[in-house]
């Protein structure tokens, strides 16, 4: 992240974010700012709250306390008469227009081709013309290295290819922010590289990304900042050199020792 980024307003601002499922407190006061063009990689053991935090940014989970803003707009809620009020489904859908998300499972429609999967949201949800959406979808397929797979159905694609179509689909709404929730964890090891390569390209193009992953090599190479979470807290945060190369907290050290 360049010094110039600090002069900008953060694109994402999470303040004192708490989330519980019944009695289980999963997020215990998360504070994080992500600046435009920044790639933030979130590491941590299973159950540390990483994926839940990502889902809260997109309001796929509602938070119990605190606030999350994307582009200066409170996600899922608005302040009215000094109280938080839930937004309507339509208003939340409009906010999600700025946020693309890629999940562990590819979630492609099996009865649609790669191209049809990509244009579904721009045409069906956002009212773009089909011709315009298709032209952009072909550009995106080229960007993720699958221009020859436009007419293939998901069952005709490898897991890595399906995940790259899922990335193209998330990019089709032209989001300001991309969230990746362990995008390679469902893939066979030999297919992981092609997805990470696509993500590295996006990072080089200046897309703002928050990536939950166990891929330490990707974090070292592509991240501007690394966040280590454990037990619902951010335990350590800094550059890859600081957090991965010279971790200060015993929990971070113990976690990384398993990989390095």
GUZA-383296 format. One record per residue: y, x, z of N, C-alpha, C in turn; residue in one letter. Coordinates in nm, 3 decimals. Layout:
# residues N
Y,X,Z,Y,X,Z,Y,X,Z,a
...
***
This chain:
# residues 260
-0.119,0.084,0.000,0.000,0.000,0.000,0.124,0.088,0.000,x
0.217,0.062,-0.089,0.336,0.144,-0.098,0.438,0.100,0.006,x
0.535,0.190,0.031,0.642,0.156,0.125,0.719,0.034,0.078,x
0.729,0.018,-0.055,0.802,-0.096,-0.110,0.741,-0.229,-0.065,x
0.609,-0.228,-0.043,0.544,-0.351,0.002,0.600,-0.401,0.134,x
0.636,-0.305,0.221,0.687,-0.343,0.353,0.821,-0.412,0.343,x
0.894,-0.391,0.233,1.023,-0.457,0.216,1.006,-0.601,0.170,x
0.887,-0.634,0.118,0.860,-0.770,0.073,0.820,-0.857,0.191,x
0.827,-0.987,0.168,0.769,-1.080,0.263,0.618,-1.076,0.248,x
0.542,-1.088,0.357,0.398,-1.094,0.340,0.357,-1.218,0.262,x
0.254,-1.206,0.181,0.201,-1.322,0.110,0.117,-1.407,0.207,x
0.044,-1.338,0.295,-0.036,-1.408,0.396,0.014,-1.365,0.534,x
0.035,-1.465,0.619,0.076,-1.433,0.757,-0.006,-1.521,0.852,x
-0.099,-1.458,0.923,-0.180,-1.530,1.023,-0.128,-1.491,1.161,x
-0.103,-1.595,1.243,-0.050,-1.568,1.376,-0.134,-1.640,1.481,x
-0.189,-1.562,1.574,-0.260,-1.616,1.690,-0.361,-1.724,1.650,x
-0.441,-1.695,1.547,-0.533,-1.795,1.493,-0.658,-1.806,1.582,x
-0.681,-1.929,1.628,-0.799,-1.960,1.709,-0.883,-2.064,1.637,x
-1.015,-2.045,1.644,-1.108,-2.142,1.585,-1.234,-2.146,1.669,x
-1.273,-2.268,1.706,-1.397,-2.287,1.780,-1.482,-2.392,1.711,x
-1.614,-2.376,1.718,-1.708,-2.479,1.677,-1.773,-2.529,1.805,x
-1.732,-2.651,1.847,-1.773,-2.704,1.978,-1.733,-2.603,2.086,x
-1.831,-2.553,2.161,-1.798,-2.460,2.271,-1.792,-2.314,2.226,x
-1.832,-2.288,2.101,-1.838,-2.150,2.053,-1.704,-2.108,1.994,x
-1.637,-2.016,2.062,-1.507,-1.966,2.013,-1.533,-1.853,1.915,x
-1.495,-1.875,1.788,-1.528,-1.780,1.682,-1.410,-1.688,1.651,x
-1.289,-1.742,1.652,-1.167,-1.662,1.633,-1.082,-1.674,1.759,x
-1.040,-1.558,1.811,-0.976,-1.557,1.943,-0.837,-1.496,1.938,x
-0.757,-1.542,1.842,-0.618,-1.494,1.836,-0.600,-1.386,1.731,x
-0.622,-1.422,1.605,-0.612,-1.326,1.494,-0.469,-1.318,1.445,x
-0.416,-1.197,1.436,-0.283,-1.170,1.377,-0.302,-1.075,1.260,x
-0.256,-1.117,1.143,-0.271,-1.031,1.025,-0.166,-1.068,0.921,x
-0.105,-0.967,0.861,-0.016,-0.988,0.747,-0.074,-0.913,0.627,x
-0.071,-0.978,0.511,-0.118,-0.916,0.387,-0.004,-0.927,0.286,x
0.031,-0.815,0.226,0.148,-0.810,0.137,0.108,-0.826,-0.009,x
0.200,-0.872,-0.093,0.168,-0.891,-0.235,0.113,-0.762,-0.297,x
0.004,-0.774,-0.371,-0.055,-0.659,-0.438,-0.147,-0.576,-0.351,x
-0.163,-0.616,-0.226,-0.244,-0.538,-0.132,-0.390,-0.583,-0.137,x
-0.481,-0.488,-0.119,-0.624,-0.518,-0.106,-0.664,-0.486,0.038,x
-0.703,-0.591,0.110,-0.745,-0.575,0.250,-0.894,-0.605,0.257,x
-0.972,-0.509,0.307,-1.115,-0.528,0.323,-1.145,-0.550,0.471,x
-1.220,-0.657,0.500,-1.255,-0.693,0.637,-1.402,-0.657,0.660,x
-1.423,-0.568,0.755,-1.559,-0.526,0.793,-1.591,-0.580,0.931,x
-1.721,-0.582,0.963,-1.761,-0.623,1.097,-1.902,-0.677,1.096,x
-1.966,-0.681,1.215,-2.104,-0.730,1.222,-2.110,-0.880,1.193,x
-2.229,-0.931,1.164,-2.249,-1.074,1.147,-2.206,-1.145,1.275,x
-2.141,-1.260,1.258,-2.097,-1.336,1.375,-1.966,-1.291,1.434,x
-1.898,-1.197,1.366,-1.771,-1.147,1.423,-1.652,-1.237,1.388,x
-1.673,-1.335,1.297,-1.565,-1.426,1.262,-1.500,-1.400,1.128,x
-1.552,-1.301,1.054,-1.489,-1.260,0.927,-1.484,-1.376,0.826,x
-1.600,-1.435,0.799,-1.607,-1.541,0.698,-1.532,-1.666,0.744,x
-1.540,-1.695,0.873,-1.466,-1.811,0.926,-1.316,-1.791,0.905,x
-1.266,-1.671,0.930,-1.124,-1.644,0.910,-1.085,-1.665,0.764,x
-1.169,-1.616,0.673,-1.142,-1.634,0.530,-1.136,-1.782,0.495,x
-1.230,-1.860,0.548,-1.235,-2.004,0.519,-1.115,-2.078,0.579,x
-1.063,-2.026,0.689,-0.943,-2.086,0.749,-0.820,-2.063,0.660,x
-0.813,-1.947,0.594,-0.698,-1.918,0.507,-0.690,-2.021,0.395,x
-0.807,-2.065,0.348,-0.814,-2.164,0.239,-0.825,-2.307,0.291,x
-0.819,-2.322,0.422,-0.831,-2.451,0.492,-0.964,-2.520,0.459,x
-1.068,-2.440,0.432,-1.202,-2.497,0.426,-1.251,-2.522,0.569,x
-1.191,-2.451,0.665,-1.207,-2.481,0.808,-1.067,-2.500,0.865,x
-1.050,-2.598,0.951,-0.919,-2.617,1.015,-0.913,-2.532,1.141,x
-0.796,-2.482,1.173,-0.781,-2.398,1.292,-0.746,-2.485,1.413,x
-0.777,-2.433,1.532,-0.747,-2.507,1.654,-0.611,-2.470,1.711,x
-0.566,-2.349,1.683,-0.439,-2.303,1.738,-0.385,-2.192,1.650,x
-0.253,-2.172,1.653,-0.192,-2.067,1.573,-0.145,-2.121,1.439,x
-0.121,-2.031,1.345,-0.075,-2.074,1.212,-0.117,-1.973,1.106,x
-0.138,-2.025,0.986,-0.164,-1.941,0.870,-0.069,-1.985,0.760,x
0.008,-1.890,0.709,0.098,-1.918,0.597,0.054,-1.837,0.476,x
0.060,-1.900,0.360,0.040,-1.830,0.233,0.162,-1.861,0.147,x
0.231,-1.754,0.104,0.353,-1.775,0.025,0.460,-1.850,0.103,x
0.467,-1.827,0.234,0.570,-1.890,0.316,0.540,-2.035,0.353,x
0.424,-2.084,0.311,0.390,-2.225,0.336,0.276,-2.234,0.435,x
0.294,-2.315,0.539,0.189,-2.335,0.638,0.070,-2.406,0.573,x
-0.049,-2.347,0.586,-0.168,-2.402,0.517,-0.232,-2.513,0.601,x
-0.246,-2.630,0.539,-0.317,-2.740,0.603,-0.235,-2.828,0.694,x
-0.117,-2.779,0.732,-0.034,-2.852,0.829,0.113,-2.840,0.791,x
0.195,-2.924,0.852,0.340,-2.903,0.846,0.396,-2.933,0.984,x
0.511,-2.871,1.013,0.580,-2.900,1.139,0.665,-3.024,1.119,x
0.648,-3.120,1.208,0.730,-3.241,1.202,0.762,-3.282,1.345,x
0.892,-3.297,1.376,0.934,-3.330,1.513,0.871,-3.234,1.615,x
0.877,-3.103,1.579,0.824,-2.998,1.666,0.674,-3.009,1.694,x
0.603,-3.084,1.608,0.458,-3.095,1.624,0.389,-3.063,1.493,x
0.267,-3.009,1.505,0.187,-2.983,1.385,0.123,-3.113,1.339,x
0.136,-3.138,1.209,0.080,-3.260,1.152,-0.009,-3.221,1.035,x
-0.129,-3.278,1.028,-0.220,-3.244,0.918,-0.165,-3.295,0.786,x
-0.180,-3.213,0.683,-0.140,-3.254,0.548,-0.247,-3.346,0.488,x
-0.205,-3.422,0.388,-0.299,-3.507,0.315,-0.392,-3.420,0.230,x
-0.504,-3.478,0.189,-0.598,-3.408,0.101,-0.534,-3.359,-0.026,x
-0.445,-3.440,-0.084,-0.376,-3.401,-0.208,-0.285,-3.281,-0.185,x
-0.214,-3.283,-0.072,-0.121,-3.173,-0.041,-0.199,-3.043,-0.019,x
-0.314,-3.053,0.048,-0.396,-2.933,0.071,-0.452,-2.882,-0.061,x
-0.493,-2.974,-0.149,-0.544,-2.934,-0.282,-0.435,-2.860,-0.360,x
-0.311,-2.905,-0.347,-0.200,-2.838,-0.415,-0.180,-2.697,-0.361,x
-0.194,-2.681,-0.229,-0.181,-2.547,-0.170,-0.293,-2.455,-0.219,x
-0.412,-2.510,-0.233,-0.526,-2.428,-0.275,-0.511,-2.379,-0.418,x
-0.420,-2.438,-0.492,-0.395,-2.395,-0.629,-0.358,-2.247,-0.634,x
-0.298,-2.198,-0.524,-0.254,-2.058,-0.520,-0.360,-1.962,-0.468,x
-0.476,-2.018,-0.429,-0.578,-1.937,-0.361,-0.711,-1.952,-0.433,x
-0.762,-1.842,-0.488,-0.895,-1.842,-0.549,-0.995,-1.790,-0.448,x
-1.117,-1.844,-0.453,-1.217,-1.797,-0.357,-1.352,-1.777,-0.426,x
-1.418,-1.667,-0.392,-1.550,-1.634,-0.444,-1.644,-1.625,-0.324,x
-1.756,-1.699,-0.332,-1.847,-1.711,-0.219,-1.971,-1.623,-0.238,x
-2.054,-1.619,-0.134,-2.181,-1.544,-0.143,-2.270,-1.604,-0.252,x
-2.284,-1.736,-0.247,-2.361,-1.807,-0.350,-2.266,-1.840,-0.464,x
-2.315,-1.840,-0.585,-2.225,-1.846,-0.701,-2.169,-1.985,-0.722,x
-2.245,-2.090,-0.679,-2.196,-2.229,-0.686,-2.151,-2.270,-0.826,x
-2.216,-2.217,-0.929,-2.182,-2.261,-1.066,-2.253,-2.394,-1.093,x
-2.190,-2.476,-1.177,-2.255,-2.601,-1.218,-2.368,-2.566,-1.315,x
-2.493,-2.600,-1.281,-2.605,-2.556,-1.364,-2.608,-2.622,-1.503,x
-2.547,-2.741,-1.515,-2.551,-2.814,-1.642,-2.435,-2.777,-1.734,x
-2.353,-2.679,-1.691,-2.237,-2.637,-1.773,-2.254,-2.492,-1.814,x
-2.204,-2.458,-1.932,-2.204,-2.319,-1.977,-2.103,-2.239,-1.895,x
-2.107,-2.107,-1.911,-2.011,-2.021,-1.842,-1.868,-2.067,-1.872,x
-1.840,-2.091,-2.000,-1.705,-2.132,-2.041,-1.667,-2.266,-1.977,x
-1.759,-2.361,-1.978,-1.730,-2.493,-1.919,-1.706,-2.483,-1.769,x
-1.783,-2.398,-1.702,-1.761,-2.377,-1.558,-1.619,-2.327,-1.531,x
-1.572,-2.236,-1.616,-1.440,-2.174,-1.593,-1.326,-2.272,-1.619,x
-1.342,-2.359,-1.719,-1.230,-2.449,-1.751,-1.232,-2.579,-1.668,x
-1.336,-2.599,-1.590,-1.351,-2.726,-1.516,-1.229,-2.756,-1.428,x
-1.188,-2.661,-1.343,-1.075,-2.687,-1.253,-0.941,-2.694,-1.327,x
-0.910,-2.598,-1.416,-0.781,-2.608,-1.487,-0.764,-2.740,-1.562,x
-0.871,-2.788,-1.627,-0.860,-2.912,-1.707,-0.878,-3.035,-1.619,x
-0.989,-3.036,-1.541,-1.025,-3.156,-1.465,-0.937,-3.182,-1.345,x
-0.892,-3.074,-1.279,-0.815,-3.091,-1.155,-0.665,-3.072,-1.180,x
-0.629,-2.971,-1.261,-0.488,-2.935,-1.275,-0.424,-2.984,-1.404,x
-0.502,-3.054,-1.488,-0.442,-3.122,-1.603,-0.398,-3.031,-1.717,x
-0.453,-2.909,-1.725,-0.418,-2.822,-1.839,-0.483,-2.874,-1.966,x
-0.425,-2.842,-2.080,-0.489,-2.880,-2.206,-0.618,-2.799,-2.222,x
-0.718,-2.862,-2.285,-0.848,-2.797,-2.299,-0.837,-2.671,-2.384,x
-0.756,-2.679,-2.491,-0.743,-2.563,-2.581,-0.684,-2.443,-2.506,x
-0.580,-2.470,-2.426,-0.514,-2.364,-2.349,-0.611,-2.305,-2.247,x
-0.683,-2.393,-2.176,-0.778,-2.348,-2.073,-0.890,-2.265,-2.135,x
-0.937,-2.308,-2.252,-1.047,-2.235,-2.316,-1.003,-2.097,-2.363,x
-0.882,-2.088,-2.415,-0.830,-1.959,-2.461,-0.822,-1.861,-2.342,x
-0.772,-1.912,-2.229,-0.759,-1.826,-2.110,-0.897,-1.792,-2.053,x
-0.990,-1.890,-2.057,-1.126,-1.865,-2.007,-1.193,-1.753,-2.086,x
-1.171,-1.751,-2.218,-1.231,-1.644,-2.300,-1.169,-1.508,-2.264,x
-1.039,-1.507,-2.235,-0.973,-1.384,-2.189,-1.038,-1.335,-2.059,x
-1.061,-1.431,-1.969,-1.119,-1.395,-1.839,-1.262,-1.345,-1.853,x
-1.339,-1.407,-1.942,-1.476,-1.360,-1.966,-1.476,-1.217,-2.019,x
-1.378,-1.188,-2.104,-1.365,-1.051,-2.154,-1.330,-0.957,-2.038,x
-1.240,-1.002,-1.951,-1.196,-0.921,-1.837,-1.313,-0.886,-1.745,x
-1.407,-0.981,-1.728,-1.521,-0.953,-1.639,-1.643,-0.902,-1.716,x
-1.622,-0.868,-1.845,-1.727,-0.803,-1.925,-1.837,-0.897,-1.973,x
-1.801,-1.025,-1.992,-1.902,-1.123,-2.033,-1.858,-1.206,-2.153,x
-1.781,-1.147,-2.243,-1.730,-1.226,-2.355,-1.842,-1.278,-2.445,x
-1.960,-1.216,-2.440,-2.072,-1.263,-2.524,-2.156,-1.369,-2.453,x
-2.115,-1.410,-2.331,-2.198,-1.505,-2.254,-2.130,-1.642,-2.238,x
-2.027,-1.669,-2.317,-1.949,-1.793,-2.301,-2.037,-1.918,-2.307,x
-2.136,-1.918,-2.394,-2.217,-2.038,-2.416,-2.349,-2.038,-2.340,x
-2.366,-1.939,-2.253,-2.489,-1.932,-2.173,-2.477,-2.021,-2.049,x
-2.589,-2.081,-2.012,-2.595,-2.157,-1.887,-2.630,-2.063,-1.772,x
-2.594,-2.101,-1.648,-2.621,-2.011,-1.534,-2.766,-1.961,-1.529,x
-2.865,-2.047,-1.562,-3.006,-2.005,-1.554,-3.037,-1.893,-1.654,x
-2.950,-1.875,-1.755,-2.971,-1.770,-1.856,-2.900,-1.640,-1.819,x
-2.838,-1.639,-1.702,-2.761,-1.522,-1.659,-2.825,-1.459,-1.535,x
-2.809,-1.328,-1.521,-2.854,-1.260,-1.398,-2.760,-1.300,-1.283,x
-2.802,-1.267,-1.161,-2.717,-1.296,-1.045,-2.581,-1.229,-1.055,x
-2.580,-1.103,-1.099,-2.454,-1.031,-1.114,-2.363,-1.095,-1.218,x
-2.424,-1.142,-1.328,-2.345,-1.209,-1.432,-2.291,-1.343,-1.380,x
-2.375,-1.415,-1.306,-2.328,-1.543,-1.250,-2.210,-1.521,-1.155,x
-2.217,-1.415,-1.075,-2.108,-1.391,-0.981,-1.981,-1.350,-1.056,x
-1.996,-1.280,-1.167,-1.877,-1.244,-1.247,-1.817,-1.368,-1.314,x
-1.902,-1.463,-1.353,-1.849,-1.591,-1.404,-1.775,-1.664,-1.290,x
-1.831,-1.658,-1.170,-1.766,-1.722,-1.054,-1.629,-1.659,-1.027,x
-1.619,-1.527,-1.045,-1.489,-1.459,-1.029,-1.392,-1.508,-1.136,x
-1.439,-1.515,-1.262,-1.354,-1.565,-1.370,-1.310,-1.708,-1.342,x
-1.401,-1.790,-1.290,-1.367,-1.929,-1.257,-1.257,-1.935,-1.149,x
-1.267,-1.848,-1.047,-1.165,-1.846,-0.942,-1.030,-1.799,-0.997,x
-1.033,-1.708,-1.096,-0.909,-1.657,-1.156,-0.845,-1.757,-1.251,x
-0.923,-1.857,-1.296,-0.874,-1.949,-1.400,-0.756,-2.032,-1.355,x
-0.740,-2.051,-1.221,-0.626,-2.129,-1.173,-0.502,-2.040,-1.151,x
-0.513,-1.912,-1.193,-0.404,-1.814,-1.179,-0.353,-1.805,-1.035,x
-0.444,-1.775,-0.942,-0.406,-1.772,-0.801,-0.318,-1.653,-0.766,x
-0.238,-1.669,-0.660,-0.159,-1.556,-0.607,-0.246,-1.470,-0.516,x
-0.351,-1.531,-0.461,-0.436,-1.465,-0.362,-0.581,-1.492,-0.395,x
-0.664,-1.386,-0.389,-0.808,-1.402,-0.408,-0.881,-1.367,-0.278,x
-0.971,-1.456,-0.237,-1.054,-1.434,-0.120,-1.199,-1.413,-0.166,x
-1.261,-1.309,-0.116,-1.401,-1.280,-0.152,-1.483,-1.280,-0.023,x
-1.580,-1.371,-0.014,-1.663,-1.381,0.106,-1.800,-1.322,0.078,x
-1.817,-1.193,0.111,-1.942,-1.120,0.088,-1.998,-1.149,-0.052,x
-1.921,-1.117,-0.155,-1.957,-1.159,-0.291,-2.082,-1.092,-0.347,x
-2.129,-0.985,-0.282,-2.248,-0.916,-0.336,-2.371,-0.933,-0.248,x
-2.359,-1.010,-0.138,-2.470,-1.013,-0.041,-2.593,-1.087,-0.093,x
-2.575,-1.177,-0.191,-2.691,-1.250,-0.245,-2.752,-1.182,-0.367,x
-2.700,-1.064,-0.401,-2.743,-0.997,-0.524,-2.850,-0.891,-0.498,x
-2.937,-0.873,-0.597,-3.028,-0.758,-0.592,-2.945,-0.631,-0.596,x
-2.990,-0.526,-0.527,-2.910,-0.403,-0.516,-2.862,-0.348,-0.650,x
-2.946,-0.357,-0.755,-2.905,-0.296,-0.883,-2.796,-0.376,-0.953,x
-2.767,-0.499,-0.905,-2.663,-0.582,-0.968,-2.530,-0.576,-0.893,x
-2.531,-0.513,-0.775,-2.410,-0.509,-0.692,-2.298,-0.435,-0.764,x
-2.333,-0.323,-0.829,-2.233,-0.235,-0.890,-2.146,-0.305,-0.992,x
-2.205,-0.393,-1.074,-2.126,-0.457,-1.181,-2.022,-0.553,-1.123,x
-2.055,-0.618,-1.011,-1.958,-0.709,-0.947,-1.847,-0.628,-0.880,x
-1.885,-0.521,-0.809,-1.785,-0.437,-0.744,-1.692,-0.372,-0.847,x
-1.747,-0.336,-0.962,-1.667,-0.276,-1.069,-1.560,-0.376,-1.117,x
-1.600,-0.503,-1.133,-1.504,-0.608,-1.172,-1.395,-0.622,-1.066,x
-1.435,-0.619,-0.939,-1.338,-0.632,-0.830,-1.243,-0.512,-0.824,x
-1.296,-0.393,-0.851,-1.209,-0.274,-0.855,-1.104,-0.288,-0.964,x
-1.145,-0.340,-1.080,-1.050,-0.361,-1.190,-0.938,-0.457,-1.148,x
-0.975,-0.564,-1.079,-0.875,-0.662,-1.032,-0.779,-0.596,-0.933,x
-0.835,-0.512,-0.846,-0.751,-0.442,-0.748,-0.650,-0.351,-0.819,x
-0.699,-0.281,-0.923,-0.608,-0.191,-0.998,-0.499,-0.269,-1.070,x
-0.528,-0.395,-1.105,-0.429,-0.477,-1.174,-0.326,-0.539,-1.079,x
-0.341,-0.510,-0.948,-0.238,-0.554,-0.853,-0.259,-0.692,-0.796,x
-0.380,-0.748,-0.809,-0.408,-0.879,-0.751,-0.420,-0.866,-0.599,x
-0.357,-0.957,-0.526,-0.369,-0.956,-0.379,-0.507,-1.009,-0.342,x
-0.581,-0.930,-0.265,-0.720,-0.964,-0.234,-0.751,-0.941,-0.087,x
-0.825,-1.037,-0.029,-0.886,-1.015,0.103,-1.036,-1.025,0.081,x
-1.106,-0.918,0.115,-1.249,-0.906,0.081,-1.330,-0.886,0.208,x
-1.418,-0.980,0.237,-1.516,-0.962,0.345,-1.642,-0.904,0.280,x
-1.683,-0.787,0.326,-1.797,-0.720,0.263,-1.859,-0.619,0.358,x
-1.982,-0.580,0.326,-2.046,-0.467,0.395,-2.048,-0.343,0.305,x
-1.985,-0.352,0.191,-1.985,-0.240,0.095,-1.881,-0.136,0.136,x
-1.923,-0.040,0.215,-1.830,0.059,0.271,-1.767,0.144,0.160,x
-1.848,0.175,0.056,-1.795,0.254,-0.056,-1.680,0.183,-0.125,x
-1.694,0.051,-0.145,-1.587,-0.027,-0.206,-1.462,-0.024,-0.117,x
-1.482,-0.039,0.013,-1.369,-0.036,0.107,-1.294,0.097,0.099,x
-1.371,0.206,0.093,-1.308,0.339,0.085,-1.226,0.355,-0.042,x
-1.282,0.304,-0.151,-1.224,0.330,-0.282,-1.111,0.234,-0.319,x
-1.127,0.106,-0.284,-1.036,0.004,-0.337,-0.936,-0.051,-0.236,x
-0.965,-0.035,-0.106,-0.879,-0.100,-0.005,-0.751,-0.022,0.019,x
-0.642,-0.097,0.037,-0.519,-0.038,0.092,-0.530,-0.030,0.243,x
-0.592,-0.135,0.301,-0.613,-0.138,0.445,-0.752,-0.192,0.475,x
-0.808,-0.143,0.584,-0.938,-0.192,0.632,-0.916,-0.254,0.769,x
-0.972,-0.372,0.787,-0.967,-0.443,0.915,-1.109,-0.447,0.970,x
-1.128,-0.407,1.095,-1.259,-0.419,1.157,-1.254,-0.529,1.262,x
-1.341,-0.630,1.244,-1.347,-0.743,1.338,-1.475,-0.738,1.418,x
-1.464,-0.781,1.544,-1.583,-0.796,1.628,-1.553,-0.899,1.736,x
-1.647,-0.989,1.756,-1.632,-1.088,1.863,-1.509,-1.175,1.852,x
-1.467,-1.205,1.728,-1.352,-1.294,1.710,-1.217,-1.227,1.723,x
-1.216,-1.094,1.736,-1.091,-1.019,1.746,-1.080,-0.917,1.633,x
-0.957,-0.879,1.598,-0.936,-0.759,1.516,-0.934,-0.642,1.613,x
-1.034,-0.556,1.598,-1.053,-0.444,1.691,-0.975,-0.322,1.645,x
-0.970,-0.304,1.512,-0.906,-0.183,1.458,-0.859,-0.213,1.316,x
-0.747,-0.152,1.278,-0.691,-0.178,1.145,-0.614,-0.055,1.101,x
-0.626,-0.021,0.973,-0.552,0.094,0.921,-0.597,0.124,0.779,x
-0.561,0.242,0.731,-0.605,0.284,0.597,-0.755,0.311,0.602,x
-0.822,0.315,0.486,-0.965,0.350,0.485,-0.991,0.486,0.551,x
-0.898,0.580,0.529,-0.914,0.714,0.588,-0.915,0.704,0.741,x
-0.828,0.616,0.795,-0.819,0.602,0.940,-0.940,0.528,0.997,x
-0.968,0.410,0.942,-1.069,0.323,1.004,-1.211,0.369,0.972,x
-1.235,0.409,0.845,-1.371,0.451,0.807,-1.389,0.601,0.832,x
-1.286,0.678,0.799,-1.296,0.823,0.811,-1.283,0.874,0.953,x
-1.206,0.801,1.037,-1.181,0.850,1.172,-1.163,0.733,1.269,x
-1.267,0.648,1.284,-1.252,0.528,1.368,-1.226,0.566,1.513,x
-1.139,0.489,1.578,-1.100,0.521,1.716,-1.177,0.437,1.818,x
-1.212,0.314,1.780,-1.272,0.223,1.877,-1.425,0.240,1.879,x
-1.486,0.241,1.998,-1.632,0.260,2.006,-1.711,0.157,1.923,x
-1.663,0.032,1.915,-1.734,-0.070,1.837,-1.731,-0.035,1.689,x
-1.615,0.011,1.641,-1.604,0.051,1.500,-1.695,0.169,1.473,x
-1.694,0.265,1.563,-1.778,0.385,1.547,-1.926,0.347,1.540,x
-1.969,0.259,1.630,-2.111,0.220,1.635,-2.150,0.144,1.508,x
-2.060,0.057,1.459,-2.089,-0.021,1.340,-2.101,0.070,1.218,x
-2.006,0.161,1.202,-2.005,0.248,1.084,-2.118,0.350,1.085,x
-2.162,0.385,1.204,-2.271,0.484,1.216,-2.398,0.435,1.146,x
-2.413,0.302,1.136,-2.531,0.248,1.069,-2.525,0.266,0.919,x
-2.405,0.285,0.864,-2.388,0.295,0.720,-2.368,0.438,0.672,x
-2.306,0.521,0.756,-2.261,0.653,0.708,-2.356,0.763,0.750,x
***
